[in-house]
Amino acid sequence: MQRESLSSASQHPPRQYLTAKHVCKKLCISRSNLYAKVKDKTLPAPLKLGRSSLWIESEIEAAIERKAV
């Protein structure tokens, strides 16, 4: 049973995280606009790690693909 869970876990690529600075650069928007889009749910909310806010890169890419931004 453990072998199955280990092999299935290795099939998923590791998550990449982006800081607010990198998200803003990728989307060509300001930091205040980024948080406004999070507030109106156009973009996903960041994960909080201490004082840091991190976005999952695949979620930002998905928002770009669906032309939410």
ZASENU-420245 format. One record per residue (C-alpha): residue in three letters; x, y, z; residue number from 1. Coordinates in pm, 1 decimal. Example, Ala and Ser with C-alpha at 12.3 -4.5 7.8 and 13.67 -1.06 7.14 Angstrom:
BEGIN
<residuo: Ala | X: 1230.0 | Y: -450.0 | Z: 780.0 | num: 1> $
<residuo: Ser | X: 1367.0 | Y: -106.0 | Z: 714.0 | num: 2> $
***
This chain:
BEGIN
<residuo: Met | X: 0.0 | Y: 0.0 | Z: 0.0 | num: 1> $
<residuo: Gln | X: 281.8 | Y: 242.2 | Z: 75.0 | num: 2> $
<residuo: Arg | X: 440.9 | Y: 175.6 | Z: -261.2 | num: 3> $
<residuo: Glu | X: 125.7 | Y: 285.1 | Z: -441.5 | num: 4> $
<residuo: Ser | X: 108.4 | Y: 613.4 | Z: -252.6 | num: 5> $
<residuo: Leu | X: 477.9 | Y: 682.0 | Z: -309.1 | num: 6> $
<residuo: Ser | X: 457.2 | Y: 612.4 | Z: -681.0 | num: 7> $
<residuo: Ser | X: 142.5 | Y: 822.6 | Z: -724.7 | num: 8> $
<residuo: Ala | X: 304.4 | Y: 1110.0 | Z: -535.5 | num: 9> $
<residuo: Ser | X: 603.9 | Y: 1103.4 | Z: -767.3 | num: 10> $
<residuo: Gln | X: 376.4 | Y: 1146.5 | Z: -1071.7 | num: 11> $
<residuo: His | X: 281.6 | Y: 1501.6 | Z: -969.7 | num: 12> $
<residuo: Pro | X: 534.3 | Y: 1775.5 | Z: -1036.8 | num: 13> $
<residuo: Pro | X: 628.8 | Y: 1988.4 | Z: -735.7 | num: 14> $
<residuo: Arg | X: 429.3 | Y: 2308.1 | Z: -689.8 | num: 15> $
<residuo: Gln | X: 594.4 | Y: 2633.9 | Z: -779.6 | num: 16> $
<residuo: Tyr | X: 514.0 | Y: 2942.3 | Z: -576.5 | num: 17> $
<residuo: Leu | X: 520.6 | Y: 3307.9 | Z: -677.1 | num: 18> $
<residuo: Thr | X: 559.5 | Y: 3616.0 | Z: -461.7 | num: 19> $
<residuo: Ala | X: 336.7 | Y: 3920.3 | Z: -510.4 | num: 20> $
<residuo: Lys | X: 622.2 | Y: 4087.4 | Z: -697.2 | num: 21> $
<residuo: His | X: 645.1 | Y: 3798.2 | Z: -944.7 | num: 22> $
<residuo: Val | X: 266.9 | Y: 3775.0 | Z: -991.7 | num: 23> $
<residuo: Cys | X: 250.2 | Y: 4149.2 | Z: -1060.7 | num: 24> $
<residuo: Lys | X: 533.4 | Y: 4123.3 | Z: -1311.5 | num: 25> $
<residuo: Lys | X: 374.8 | Y: 3821.3 | Z: -1484.5 | num: 26> $
<residuo: Leu | X: 36.3 | Y: 3997.4 | Z: -1512.4 | num: 27> $
<residuo: Cys | X: 172.0 | Y: 4349.7 | Z: -1572.7 | num: 28> $
<residuo: Ile | X: -37.0 | Y: 4493.1 | Z: -1290.2 | num: 29> $
<residuo: Ser | X: 35.9 | Y: 4691.0 | Z: -973.7 | num: 30> $
<residuo: Arg | X: 41.4 | Y: 4537.9 | Z: -627.7 | num: 31> $
<residuo: Ser | X: -276.1 | Y: 4724.1 | Z: -529.1 | num: 32> $
<residuo: Asn | X: -449.3 | Y: 4596.3 | Z: -843.9 | num: 33> $
<residuo: Leu | X: -334.5 | Y: 4241.9 | Z: -757.5 | num: 34> $
<residuo: Tyr | X: -497.7 | Y: 4257.5 | Z: -415.2 | num: 35> $
<residuo: Ala | X: -811.6 | Y: 4416.6 | Z: -562.9 | num: 36> $
<residuo: Lys | X: -840.4 | Y: 4120.1 | Z: -800.3 | num: 37> $
<residuo: Val | X: -795.4 | Y: 3880.9 | Z: -508.7 | num: 38> $
<residuo: Lys | X: -1066.0 | Y: 4066.3 | Z: -315.7 | num: 39> $
<residuo: Asp | X: -1316.7 | Y: 4044.1 | Z: -603.8 | num: 40> $
<residuo: Lys | X: -1216.3 | Y: 3677.9 | Z: -657.2 | num: 41> $
<residuo: Thr | X: -1080.2 | Y: 3734.9 | Z: -1009.6 | num: 42> $
<residuo: Leu | X: -753.2 | Y: 3585.4 | Z: -885.2 | num: 43> $
<residuo: Pro | X: -701.7 | Y: 3315.3 | Z: -621.9 | num: 44> $
<residuo: Ala | X: -609.3 | Y: 3415.2 | Z: -269.9 | num: 45> $
<residuo: Pro | X: -247.5 | Y: 3369.0 | Z: -171.0 | num: 46> $
<residuo: Leu | X: -118.7 | Y: 3116.5 | Z: 76.2 | num: 47> $
<residuo: Lys | X: 18.1 | Y: 3280.9 | Z: 387.5 | num: 48> $
<residuo: Leu | X: 354.4 | Y: 3166.9 | Z: 517.9 | num: 49> $
<residuo: Gly | X: 435.7 | Y: 3383.7 | Z: 816.5 | num: 50> $
<residuo: Arg | X: 428.2 | Y: 3738.1 | Z: 678.5 | num: 51> $
<residuo: Ser | X: 474.7 | Y: 3620.5 | Z: 320.1 | num: 52> $
<residuo: Ser | X: 199.5 | Y: 3580.5 | Z: 62.3 | num: 53> $
<residuo: Leu | X: 262.4 | Y: 3314.1 | Z: -199.5 | num: 54> $
<residuo: Trp | X: 52.9 | Y: 3218.9 | Z: -501.6 | num: 55> $
<residuo: Ile | X: 54.2 | Y: 2877.3 | Z: -663.8 | num: 56> $
<residuo: Glu | X: 194.0 | Y: 2933.6 | Z: -1012.3 | num: 57> $
<residuo: Ser | X: -45.2 | Y: 2688.0 | Z: -1179.5 | num: 58> $
<residuo: Glu | X: -345.5 | Y: 2877.6 | Z: -1035.8 | num: 59> $
<residuo: Ile | X: -213.6 | Y: 3205.9 | Z: -1177.4 | num: 60> $
<residuo: Glu | X: -153.5 | Y: 3037.4 | Z: -1513.7 | num: 61> $
<residuo: Ala | X: -510.8 | Y: 2903.2 | Z: -1506.0 | num: 62> $
<residuo: Ala | X: -644.5 | Y: 3254.6 | Z: -1440.6 | num: 63> $
<residuo: Ile | X: -445.0 | Y: 3382.5 | Z: -1738.6 | num: 64> $
<residuo: Glu | X: -579.5 | Y: 3104.2 | Z: -1961.6 | num: 65> $
<residuo: Arg | X: -940.8 | Y: 3174.6 | Z: -1869.7 | num: 66> $
<residuo: Lys | X: -866.9 | Y: 3543.0 | Z: -1937.7 | num: 67> $
<residuo: Ala | X: -970.0 | Y: 3650.5 | Z: -1590.3 | num: 68> $
<residuo: Val | X: -687.9 | Y: 3903.0 | Z: -1590.6 | num: 69> $
***
